[in-house]
C-alpha cells in the first residue's frame, strides 16, 4: 500500500511536469492565436508540434495511472468513492486522448495549407479552426469530470484523515471553484474564475503530490 501511495504522489507531480513541458513545446490548452499563425508555427517546426502532443499524451496516461494508484492506496477506506474517482478521472483522460487523434490532423492540414493555392486555403483554415474549437470544447467537458474526481478523493481525505485535513479542504475548495468556473466558461466564455480555480488546483496537486511522495 505504501508503494501505491508513493506512486500516487509521483503521478501527481509527473502530471504537472508533463503539462508544463508540453507548453514549452508549443502545446496550448487554449489556442488563442490566429489559426493562420498556428498553421505557420507548425509548418516551421513540425517536430516541436509532435513532441508537444506526445508529452501531453503522457500526461493523460499519467492521469489514468494516478487514478489506479489512488484506488489501490485509499479505496479500502471507501470503495464507492474510489470507484467514482476512477470513473471520472479515467474518463477525463480517455476523452483527451481520443481528441488528440483529431488534433494530430493539424499536421496534415498544415501541409495541404502550404501546398494549396489561395482559393483553397480558406477551407484548410476552417478545418483547422474546427479542430481547435473541438479540442477546447472537449477539454472543458473533461475538466468537469476532473473536478468531480478531485472533489471525490478530497472528501475521502477529509473523512478518513489520510492526509492533513487542511490539504483535504484545500482540494474541496479548489475543485468546487474550478468546476464552477468551468461551467461559467461554457455558458458565457468567461475564464476568470476558472483560471483562479486552475491556480488553486495546481497548488493543491503540488502540495498533495509532495506530501504523498515524501511525507507518508
MIDOSE-1310 file (N, C-alpha, C; in nm, 2 decimals, decimal comma, always signed):
residues 216
xxxx	+0,08/-0,12/+0,00/+0,00/+0,00/+0,00/+0,09/+0,13/+0,00; +0,20/+0,12/+0,08/+0,28/+0,24/+0,08/+0,34/+0,27/-0,06; +0,36/+0,16/-0,14/+0,41/+0,18/-0,28/+0,31/+0,26/-0,36; +0,18/+0,22/-0,34/+0,07/+0,28/-0,42/+0,06/+0,43/-0,38
xxxx	+0,08/+0,46/-0,25/+0,08/+0,60/-0,20/+0,19/+0,68/-0,26; +0,31/+0,62/-0,26/+0,43/+0,69/-0,32/+0,40/+0,71/-0,47; +0,35/+0,61/-0,54/+0,33/+0,62/-0,68/+0,22/+0,73/-0,71; +0,12/+0,74/-0,62/+0,02/+0,85/-0,64/+0,09/+0,99/-0,63
xxxx	+0,17/+1,00/-0,53/+0,24/+1,13/-0,52/+0,33/+1,16/-0,65; +0,40/+1,05/-0,69/+0,48/+1,07/-0,81/+0,40/+1,11/-0,93; +0,28/+1,04/-0,95/+0,20/+1,07/-1,07/+0,14/+1,21/-1,06; +0,10/+1,26/-0,94/+0,06/+1,40/-0,93/+0,16/+1,49/-0,98
xxxx	+0,28/+1,47/-0,94/+0,39/+1,56/-0,98/+0,43/+1,54/-1,13; +0,42/+1,42/-1,18/+0,46/+1,39/-1,32/+0,35/+1,46/-1,41; +0,23/+1,46/-1,37/+0,12/+1,53/-1,45/+0,15/+1,68/-1,46; +0,20/+1,74/-1,35/+0,23/+1,88/-1,36/+0,35/+1,91/-1,45
xxxx	+0,45/+1,82/-1,43/+0,58/+1,84/-1,51/+0,55/+1,82/-1,66; +0,48/+1,72/-1,69/+0,45/+1,70/-1,84/+0,36/+1,80/-1,89; +0,26/+1,86/-1,81/+0,18/+1,96/-1,86/+0,26/+2,09/-1,89; +0,35/+2,12/-1,80/+0,44/+2,24/-1,82/+0,53/+2,22/-1,94
xxxx	+0,58/+2,09/-1,95/+0,68/+2,06/-2,06/+0,61/+2,07/-2,20; +0,48/+2,02/-2,20/+0,41/+2,03/-2,33/+0,39/+2,17/-2,38; +0,37/+2,26/-2,28/+0,35/+2,40/-2,31/+0,48/+2,46/-2,37; +0,59/+2,42/-2,32/+0,72/+2,46/-2,37/+0,74/+2,42/-2,51
xxxx	+0,68/+2,31/-2,55/+0,69/+2,26/-2,69/+0,58/+2,30/-2,78; +0,50/+2,40/-2,73/+0,40/+2,46/-2,81/+0,26/+2,41/-2,80; +0,24/+2,31/-2,72/+0,10/+2,26/-2,70/+0,03/+2,36/-2,60; -0,08/+2,41/-2,65/-0,16/+2,50/-2,57/-0,30/+2,45/-2,54
xxxx	-0,34/+2,46/-2,41/-0,47/+2,41/-2,38/-0,58/+2,50/-2,45; -0,55/+2,63/-2,46/-0,64/+2,72/-2,54/-0,55/+2,78/-2,64; -0,58/+2,75/-2,77/-0,50/+2,81/-2,88/-0,57/+2,94/-2,92; -0,53/+3,05/-2,84/-0,59/+3,18/-2,87/-0,53/+3,25/-2,99
xxxx	-0,42/+3,20/-3,04/-0,36/+3,26/-3,16/-0,44/+3,25/-3,28; -0,42/+3,33/-3,38/-0,48/+3,32/-3,51/-0,45/+3,19/-3,57; -0,56/+3,13/-3,64/-0,54/+2,99/-3,70/-0,43/+2,99/-3,80; -0,42/+3,10/-3,88/-0,31/+3,10/-3,98/-0,17/+3,10/-3,91
xxxx	-0,16/+3,17/-3,80/-0,04/+3,18/-3,73/-0,01/+3,04/-3,67; -0,11/+2,97/-3,62/-0,09/+2,83/-3,57/-0,04/+2,74/-3,68; -0,10/+2,74/-3,80/-0,05/+2,66/-3,90/+0,09/+2,69/-3,95; +0,12/+2,82/-3,95/+0,26/+2,86/-3,99/+0,36/+2,82/-3,88
xxxx	+0,32/+2,82/-3,76/+0,41/+2,77/-3,65/+0,44/+2,63/-3,66; +0,33/+2,55/-3,69/+0,35/+2,40/-3,71/+0,44/+2,38/-3,83; +0,42/+2,45/-3,94/+0,50/+2,43/-4,06/+0,65/+2,46/-4,03; +0,68/+2,56/-3,95/+0,82/+2,60/-3,93/+0,89/+2,49/-3,85
xxxx	+0,81/+2,42/-3,76/+0,87/+2,32/-3,67/+0,78/+2,21/-3,64; +0,75/+2,12/-3,73/+0,66/+2,01/-3,71/+0,70/+1,92/-3,60; +0,84/+1,90/-3,59/+0,89/+1,81/-3,48/+0,85/+1,86/-3,34; +0,86/+1,99/-3,33/+0,82/+2,05/-3,20/+0,68/+2,02/-3,17
xxxx	+0,59/+2,04/-3,27/+0,45/+2,01/-3,25/+0,43/+1,86/-3,21; +0,50/+1,77/-3,28/+0,48/+1,63/-3,25/+0,53/+1,60/-3,10; +0,64/+1,66/-3,06/+0,69/+1,63/-2,93/+0,59/+1,69/-2,82; +0,53/+1,81/-2,85/+0,44/+1,86/-2,76/+0,31/+1,78/-2,74
xxxx	+0,26/+1,72/-2,85/+0,15/+1,63/-2,84/+0,18/+1,50/-2,77; +0,30/+1,45/-2,80/+0,34/+1,32/-2,73/+0,36/+1,34/-2,58; +0,41/+1,46/-2,54/+0,42/+1,48/-2,40/+0,29/+1,49/-2,33; +0,19/+1,56/-2,40/+0,06/+1,58/-2,33/-0,01/+1,44/-2,33
xxxx	+0,01/+1,36/-2,42/-0,05/+1,22/-2,42/+0,01/+1,15/-2,30; +0,14/+1,16/-2,27/+0,20/+1,10/-2,15/+0,13/+1,16/-2,03; +0,10/+1,29/-2,03/+0,02/+1,34/-1,91/-0,11/+1,28/-1,90; -0,18/+1,25/-2,01/-0,31/+1,19/-2,00/-0,30/+1,05/-1,95
xxxx	-0,20/+0,97/-1,99/-0,18/+0,84/-1,94/-0,14/+0,84/-1,80; -0,07/+0,94/-1,75/-0,04/+0,95/-1,61/-0,16/+0,98/-1,53; -0,26/+1,04/-1,58/-0,39/+1,06/-1,51/-0,45/+0,93/-1,48; -0,45/+0,84/-1,58/-0,51/+0,71/-1,57/-0,43/+0,63/-1,46
xxxx	-0,30/+0,64/-1,47/-0,21/+0,57/-1,37/-0,24/+0,62/-1,23; -0,25/+0,76/-1,22/-0,28/+0,82/-1,09/-0,41/+0,76/-1,03; -0,52/+0,76/-1,12/-0,65/+0,71/-1,07/-0,64/+0,57/-1,01; -0,56/+0,49/-1,08/-0,55/+0,35/-1,04/-0,46/+0,34/-0,91
xxxx	-0,35/+0,41/-0,90/-0,27/+0,41/-0,78/-0,34/+0,46/-0,66; -0,42/+0,57/-0,68/-0,50/+0,62/-0,57/-0,61/+0,52/-0,52; -0,66/+0,44/-0,62/-0,76/+0,34/-0,58/-0,69/+0,23/-0,49; -0,58/+0,19/-0,54/-0,51/+0,08/-0,46/-0,46/+0,14/-0,32
xxxx	-0,43/+0,27/-0,32/-0,38/+0,33/-0,19/-0,49/+0,36/-0,09; -0,61/+0,40/-0,14/-0,71/+0,45/-0,05/-0,85/+0,40/-0,06; -0,88/+0,31/-0,16/-1,01/+0,27/-0,17/-1,06/+0,18/-0,06; -0,97/+0,12/+0,02/-1,01/+0,03/+0,13/-1,08/+0,12/+0,24
xxxx	-1,06/+0,25/+0,24/-1,14/+0,33/+0,33/-1,28/+0,34/+0,28; -1,30/+0,36/+0,15/-1,44/+0,37/+0,10/-1,43/+0,34/-0,05; -1,47/+0,21/-0,08/-1,45/+0,17/-0,22/-1,55/+0,24/-0,32; -1,66/+0,29/-0,27/-1,75/+0,36/-0,36/-1,69/+0,49/-0,41
xxxx	-1,63/+0,56/-0,32/-1,56/+0,69/-0,35/-1,45/+0,65/-0,45; -1,37/+0,54/-0,42/-1,26/+0,50/-0,51/-1,31/+0,47/-0,65; -1,42/+0,41/-0,66/-1,48/+0,38/-0,80/-1,52/+0,50/-0,87; -1,58/+0,60/-0,79/-1,63/+0,72/-0,85/-1,51/+0,80/-0,91
xxxx	-1,40/+0,82/-0,83/-1,29/+0,90/-0,89/-1,22/+0,83/-1,00; -1,22/+0,69/-1,00/-1,16/+0,62/-1,11/-1,24/+0,64/-1,24; -1,38/+0,64/-1,23/-1,46/+0,65/-1,34/-1,44/+0,79/-1,40; -1,45/+0,89/-1,32/-1,44/+1,03/-1,37/-1,30/+1,07/-1,41
xxxx	-1,20/+1,04/-1,34/-1,07/+1,08/-1,38/-1,02/+1,00/-1,50; -1,05/+0,87/-1,51/-1,01/+0,79/-1,62/-1,09/+0,84/-1,74; -1,22/+0,87/-1,72/-1,30/+0,92/-1,83/-1,24/+1,05/-1,88; -1,20/+1,14/-1,79/-1,13/+1,27/-1,83/-1,02/+1,24/-1,92
xxxx	-0,93/+1,15/-1,88/-0,81/+1,12/-1,96/-0,84/+1,06/-2,10; -0,94/+0,97/-2,10/-0,97/+0,90/-2,23/-1,03/+1,00/-2,33; -1,11/+1,09/-2,28/-1,17/+1,19/-2,37/-1,06/+1,27/-2,43; -0,96/+1,31/-2,35/-0,85/+1,39/-2,41/-0,76/+1,31/-2,50
xxxx	-0,73/+1,19/-2,47/-0,65/+1,10/-2,55/-0,72/+1,08/-2,69; -0,85/+1,06/-2,69/-0,93/+1,04/-2,81/-0,92/+1,17/-2,89; -0,93/+1,29/-2,83/-0,92/+1,41/-2,90/-0,79/+1,44/-2,97; -0,68/+1,38/-2,92/-0,55/+1,40/-2,98/-0,54/+1,35/-3,12
xxxx	-0,62/+1,25/-3,16/-0,61/+1,20/-3,30/-0,66/+1,30/-3,39; -0,76/+1,38/-3,35/-0,81/+1,49/-3,43/-0,71/+1,61/-3,43; -0,65/+1,64/-3,32/-0,55/+1,75/-3,31/-0,43/+1,72/-3,39; -0,39/+1,59/-3,39/-0,28/+1,55/-3,47/-0,30/+1,58/-3,62
xxxx	-0,43/+1,58/-3,66/-0,46/+1,61/-3,80/-0,42/+1,75/-3,85; -0,38/+1,84/-3,75/-0,33/+1,97/-3,79/-0,20/+1,96/-3,87; -0,13/+1,85/-3,85/-0,01/+1,83/-3,93/-0,04/+1,81/-4,08; -0,14/+1,73/-4,11/-0,19/+1,71/-4,25/-0,25/+1,84/-4,31
xxxx	-0,33/+1,91/-4,23/-0,39/+2,03/-4,27/-0,28/+2,14/-4,30; -0,18/+2,14/-4,22/-0,07/+2,24/-4,24/+0,00/+2,21/-4,38; +0,02/+2,09/-4,41/+0,09/+2,05/-4,54/+0,00/+2,09/-4,66; -0,13/+2,06/-4,64/-0,23/+2,10/-4,75/-0,24/+2,25/-4,76
xxxx	-0,24/+2,32/-4,65/-0,25/+2,46/-4,65/-0,13/+2,52/-4,72; -0,01/+2,46/-4,70/+0,11/+2,51/-4,77/+0,11/+2,48/-4,92; +0,06/+2,37/-4,95/+0,06/+2,33/-5,09/-0,05/+2,39/-5,18; -0,16/+2,42/-5,12/-0,28/+2,47/-5,20/-0,26/+2,62/-5,24
xxxx	-0,34/+2,65/-5,34/-0,34/+2,79/-5,38/-0,44/+2,87/-5,28; -0,44/+3,00/-5,30/-0,51/+3,09/-5,21/-0,66/+3,05/-5,21; -0,72/+3,01/-5,32/-0,86/+2,97/-5,32/-0,90/+2,86/-5,23; -0,81/+2,77/-5,20/-0,83/+2,65/-5,12/-0,78/+2,67/-4,98
xxxx	-0,71/+2,77/-4,95/-0,65/+2,79/-4,82/-0,76/+2,81/-4,71; -0,87/+2,88/-4,75/-0,98/+2,91/-4,66/-1,04/+2,78/-4,61; -1,05/+2,68/-4,69/-1,11/+2,55/-4,65/-1,02/+2,49/-4,54; -0,89/+2,49/-4,56/-0,80/+2,44/-4,46/-0,80/+2,52/-4,33
xxxx	-0,82/+2,65/-4,34/-0,83/+2,73/-4,22/-0,95/+2,69/-4,14; -1,06/+2,67/-4,21/-1,19/+2,64/-4,15/-1,18/+2,50/-4,08; -1,11/+2,41/-4,14/-1,09/+2,27/-4,08/-1,00/+2,28/-3,96; -0,90/+2,36/-3,97/-0,81/+2,38/-3,85/-0,88/+2,45/-3,74
xxxx	-0,96/+2,55/-3,77/-1,04/+2,62/-3,66/-1,14/+2,52/-3,60; -1,20/+2,44/-3,68/-1,30/+2,34/-3,62/-1,23/+2,24/-3,52; -1,11/+2,20/-3,56/-1,03/+2,10/-3,47/-0,99/+2,17/-3,34; -0,95/+2,30/-3,35/-0,91/+2,37/-3,23/-1,03/+2,40/-3,14
xxxx	-1,14/+2,44/-3,20/-1,26/+2,46/-3,12/-1,31/+2,33/-3,06; -1,30/+2,22/-3,13/-1,35/+2,10/-3,07/-1,26/+2,06/-2,96; -1,13/+2,08/-2,97/-1,03/+2,05/-2,86/-1,07/+2,13/-2,74; -1,10/+2,25/-2,75/-1,13/+2,34/-2,64/-1,26/+2,29/-2,57
xxxx	-1,36/+2,25/-2,66/-1,49/+2,21/-2,60/-1,47/+2,07/-2,53; -1,40/+1,98/-2,58/-1,38/+1,85/-2,52/-1,29/+1,87/-2,39; -1,20/+1,95/-2,40/-1,12/+1,98/-2,28/-1,20/+2,03/-2,16; -1,29/+2,13/-2,20/-1,38/+2,19/-2,10/-1,47/+2,08/-2,04
xxxx	-1,53/+2,00/-2,12/-1,61/+1,89/-2,06/-1,53/+1,79/-1,98; -1,41/+1,76/-2,03/-1,32/+1,67/-1,95/-1,29/+1,72/-1,81; -1,28/+1,86/-1,80/-1,24/+1,92/-1,68/-1,36/+1,92/-1,58; -1,48/+1,90/-1,63/-1,59/+1,88/-1,53/-1,57/+1,75/-1,46
xxxx	-1,53/+1,64/-1,54/-1,51/+1,51/-1,49/-1,39/+1,52/-1,39; -1,29/+1,60/-1,43/-1,17/+1,62/-1,34/-1,22/+1,68/-1,20; -1,30/+1,78/-1,21/-1,35/+1,84/-1,08/-1,42/+1,75/-0,99; -1,50/+1,66/-1,05/-1,58/+1,56/-0,97/-1,48/+1,46/-0,91
xxxx	-1,39/+1,41/-0,99/-1,29/+1,32/-0,94/-1,21/+1,37/-0,83; -1,16/+1,50/-0,85/-1,08/+1,56/-0,74/-1,16/+1,59/-0,62; -1,28/+1,63/-0,63/-1,37/+1,65/-0,52/-1,39/+1,52/-0,44; -1,40/+1,41/-0,52/-1,43/+1,28/-0,45/-1,32/+1,24/-0,36
xxxx	-1,19/+1,24/-0,41/-1,09/+1,19/-0,33/-1,05/+1,29/-0,22; -1,08/+1,42/-0,24/-1,07/+1,52/-0,14/-1,16/+1,49/-0,02; -1,28/+1,45/-0,05/-1,38/+1,41/+0,05/-1,33/+1,30/+0,13; -1,27/+1,20/+0,06/-1,22/+1,08/+0,14/-1,10/+1,12/+0,23
xxxx	-1,02/+1,21/+0,18/-0,91/+1,26/+0,26/-0,96/+1,32/+0,39; -1,07/+1,40/+0,38/-1,12/+1,47/+0,50/-1,19/+1,37/+0,59; -1,27/+1,28/+0,54/-1,35/+1,18/+0,62/-1,26/+1,09/+0,70; -1,15/+1,05/+0,64/-1,07/+0,94/+0,70/-0,93/+0,99/+0,74
xxxx	-0,90/+1,12/+0,73/-0,78/+1,18/+0,78/-0,65/+1,11/+0,73; -0,65/+1,07/+0,60/-0,53/+1,01/+0,55/-0,42/+1,11/+0,51; -0,46/+1,23/+0,49/-0,36/+1,34/+0,48/-0,41/+1,45/+0,57; -0,32/+1,55/+0,60/-0,36/+1,66/+0,68/-0,49/+1,72/+0,63
xxxx	-0,58/+1,75/+0,73/-0,72/+1,79/+0,69/-0,72/+1,92/+0,61; -0,62/+2,01/+0,63/-0,61/+2,13/+0,55/-0,59/+2,10/+0,40; -0,52/+2,00/+0,37/-0,50/+1,96/+0,23/-0,63/+1,91/+0,17; -0,70/+1,83/+0,25/-0,83/+1,78/+0,20/-0,93/+1,90/+0,17
xxxx	-0,94/+1,99/+0,27/-1,03/+2,11/+0,25/-0,98/+2,20/+0,13; -0,85/+2,21/+0,12/-0,79/+2,28/+0,00/-0,84/+2,22/-0,13; -0,84/+2,09/-0,13/-0,89/+2,02/-0,25/-1,03/+2,04/-0,28; -1,11/+2,04/-0,17/-1,26/+2,06/-0,19/-1,28/+2,20/-0,25
xxxx	-1,22/+2,30/-0,19/-1,24/+2,44/-0,23/-1,19/+2,46/-0,37; -1,07/+2,41/-0,40/-1,02/+2,42/-0,53/-1,10/+2,35/-0,64; -1,15/+2,23/-0,61/-1,23/+2,16/-0,71/-1,36/+2,23/-0,74; -1,42/+2,28/-0,63/-1,55/+2,35/-0,65/-1,53/+2,48/-0,73
xxxx	-1,43/+2,56/-0,70/-1,41/+2,68/-0,78/-1,37/+2,65/-0,92; -1,29/+2,54/-0,94/-1,25/+2,51/-1,08/-1,37/+2,46/-1,16; -1,45/+2,37/-1,09/-1,57/+2,32/-1,16/-1,67/+2,43/-1,19; -1,70/+2,52/-1,10/-1,79/+2,63/-1,12/-1,74/+2,72/-1,23
xxxx	-1,61/+2,75/-1,22/-1,55/+2,84/-1,33/-1,56/+2,78/-1,46; -1,55/+2,64/-1,47/-1,56/+2,57/-1,60/-1,71/+2,59/-1,65; -1,81/+2,57/-1,56/-1,95/+2,58/-1,61/-1,97/+2,72/-1,66; -1,92/+2,82/-1,58/-1,94/+2,96/-1,63/-1,87/+2,99/-1,76
xxxx	-1,76/+2,93/-1,78/-1,69/+2,94/-1,91/-1,77/+2,88/-2,02; -1,83/+2,77/-2,00/-1,91/+2,70/-2,10/-2,04/+2,78/-2,14; -2,09/+2,86/-2,04/-2,21/+2,94/-2,06/-2,18/+3,07/-2,13; -2,08/+3,15/-2,07/-2,06/+3,28/-2,12/-1,91/+3,31/-2,17
xxxx	-1,83/+3,20/-2,17/-1,70/+3,21/-2,22/-1,61/+3,30/-2,14; -1,64/+3,31/-2,01/-1,56/+3,39/-1,92/-1,47/+3,30/-1,84; -1,33/+3,32/-1,85/-1,24/+3,23/-1,79/-1,18/+3,27/-1,66; -1,23/+3,39/-1,60/-1,16/+3,44/-1,48/-1,17/+3,35/-1,36
xxxx	-1,28/+3,30/-1,33/-1,30/+3,21/-1,21/-1,23/+3,08/-1,24; -1,24/+3,03/-1,36/-1,18/+2,90/-1,40/-1,02/+2,91/-1,38; -0,97/+3,03/-1,42/-0,82/+3,05/-1,41/-0,78/+3,05/-1,26; -0,86/+3,12/-1,18/-0,83/+3,12/-1,04/-0,84/+2,98/-0,98
xxxx	-0,94/+2,90/-1,02/-0,96/+2,76/-0,97/-0,84/+2,68/-1,02; -0,80/+2,70/-1,15/-0,68/+2,63/-1,20/-0,56/+2,65/-1,12; -0,53/+2,77/-1,08/-0,41/+2,80/-1,00/-0,42/+2,73/-0,86; -0,54/+2,73/-0,80/-0,56/+2,66/-0,68/-0,54/+2,51/-0,69
xxxx	-0,59/+2,46/-0,80/-0,57/+2,31/-0,83/-0,43/+2,28/-0,85; -0,35/+2,37/-0,92/-0,21/+2,34/-0,93/-0,14/+2,34/-0,80; -0,17/+2,43/-0,71/-0,10/+2,44/-0,58/-0,15/+2,31/-0,50; -0,27/+2,28/-0,51/-0,32/+2,16/-0,43/-0,25/+2,03/-0,48
xxxx	-0,23/+2,02/-0,61/-0,17/+1,89/-0,66/-0,02/+1,89/-0,62; +0,04/+2,01/-0,63/+0,19/+2,01/-0,59/+0,20/+1,97/-0,44; +0,12/+2,03/-0,36/+0,12/+2,00/-0,21/+0,09/+1,86/-0,18; -0,02/+1,81/-0,24/-0,07/+1,68/-0,22/+0,03/+1,57/-0,27
xxxx	+0,08/+1,60/-0,40/+0,18/+1,51/-0,45/+0,31/+1,50/-0,37; +0,35/+1,62/-0,33/+0,47/+1,62/-0,25/+0,46/+1,55/-0,11; +0,34/+1,57/-0,05/+0,31/+1,50/+0,08/+0,30/+1,35/+0,06; +0,23/+1,30/-0,04/+0,22/+1,16/-0,06/+0,36/+1,10/-0,09
xxxx	+0,44/+1,17/-0,17/+0,57/+1,11/-0,21/+0,67/+1,12/-0,10; +0,68/+1,23/-0,03/+0,79/+1,25/+0,06/+0,75/+1,24/+0,21; +0,63/+1,24/+0,25/+0,59/+1,25/+0,39/+0,50/+1,14/+0,44; +0,48/+1,04/+0,36/+0,40/+0,93/+0,40/+0,48/+0,80/+0,40
